[in-house]
């Protein structure tokens, strides 16, 4: 990993020295809650960057996402994600790679839904760390909450292209830097999430970068795939719940604190109605890789 004082996303990169939008942000993983990092916004592309270097192997060893299970909430969210992909053209016979799959819940869910060729890869999870998964090419590549973890954003996109067939579908879900207010870092802790999140793109920066490597958008969503009409399965509720539970990501993967919800009118409101007023801090774009002759 490397420190970041120059934007590595856009063609006219801004610098930390010239940034006016800067804020200290605490790590929101319980084991590292005393660690603070600096985020700054590129004045050109509006992307956000974590300035400091970090020993990410140390941080990933205590990563709470590894304890995620395929429960009711995960299944409801994955059904929503699958609907997005199906609308963009995903069909049962296609080969799928979940790049950055964590404990493999989406891999398992898609298998349950009848997809017979689903592969997971995640360098930080032993079960899925075999790079042989990257030797082939796929009809569909899913990278949900991954690109922001990459130290080299453009290089990461190019790596995804290596495993995506021409004409194939690439789904990228990531925080939208344009919807994050650095003056309120506690509110946006799930999106900022240092030091795991290295570079958070604005929507326009993602579109521009993708176009430059031969990708064209098929669909755009300005809300998290977790947003459903099921009570409590929406991002507004999740963000508020985590904040009330100590503002640590761990709370999202621990047994639900039912009493915390029952005694909070705000959480009740978010649980029932949060779908209808989603935060604008998350996005997903589904791309198609242009064939070589049209790239």
PyMOL commands that set and color helices and strands:
alter all, ss='L'
color gray80, all
select helices_A, chain A and resi 30-32+56-61+64-67+72-87+105-112+126-128+131-134+147-149+153-162+177-179+182-184+189-192+203-212+235-244+249-253+258-262+265-277+292-294
alter helices_A, ss='H'
color red, helices_A
select strands_A, chain A and resi 22-26+36-41+48-50+96-99+118-121+138-144+164-175+199-200+215-221+282-289
alter strands_A, ss='S'
color yellow, strands_A
deselect
rebuild
show_as cartoon
